[in-house]
């Protein structure tokens, strides 16, 4: 906004140099906010000198216009543009308050001799725009502060632990402000970012408190104290308050996460114990019944095949009698593990059906493919070479498998699939065991 004003005035009136200047809140310095010049000059946006210094400083201090047809006549003249001959500087007031200073310079003598009334009129016209621009800038700064507060809150919520939270905050402040070092010190942990290069850095320390409880301190160090204005002090105090709240939220979050972890583990343990056979790690009978019901209805809707394999360890009673029950339990575990390693799809299930009997449920495979899978199961158990001297089928542990594959009709019961697989298993055992029979 300010730059558009100086550009427009220089273009409209063909002035060689136009600058808009403001006075800092402490009324100790004036600062150039915008400048348009046709000639080389030391002045730039941000250029600053004490009040009372030179023509502009004097107008800023007295709030009275100065017209110089010959700058050499001004006792405290400060040259910033080479070969300047004349200067006109007027205060800009809005609502009785000084909102700026409008300064013109020229390399021609008496270039503004008759233009004081014109410049005062221009000053009156732009006063409202400058005041509105300042209000807008203040609003923008407040919005930026709110944005920073939001970003600090987000950094707190994204942190997985307190150390990460503090590191996120100090790095963020170091990135956003022209400071050398930022540190947060709490009772049992601290974090810092940046390095101090000067021997006696300017600094500000803000206490971090939450509901009257001192949590620590927030320290910012800089080469110059220029950064520590009343406005930035308020910002840092706001950050400290935000940090305190963020630390409290992080502590609550960590406590909640720990509680949720314990709850999730308890639920997982409960679910596992209610759906898993404790000896073999395979699904239990309850899980088998629930999964069969679900997959049966799904296959019925989609008109897709579903396969059930009923598996029996051959001569298992004789195995227990010969090797003992502990060896029998280990045999069950090895067979279950071998069966489970063959299936990885979400709809496949290996369950301990009862005693030495297992059930394998497979969705979406044709009858011939199901037979191939069953044979691979039988062969894998036999190849495990678990000794079984008491078996009539082999000198190793073997299995008999009954296979049934159906495409369920609507409103039918999955019991027909179980009955078909059972009958096939019975046929396999009657045929000499260690074989598969497909219904």
Helices and strands as residue ranges (DSSP letters): H 2-13, E 17-23, E 29-37, E 48-50, H 54-62, E 66-68, G 71-73, E 86-94, E 97-106, H 116-158, H 162-176, E 181-186, E 190-194, E 202-210, E 213-222, G 225-227, H 230-275, H 285-302, E 305-313, H 316-323, H 325-340, E 349-354, E 357-363, H 367-383, E 399-407, H 415-430, E 436-438
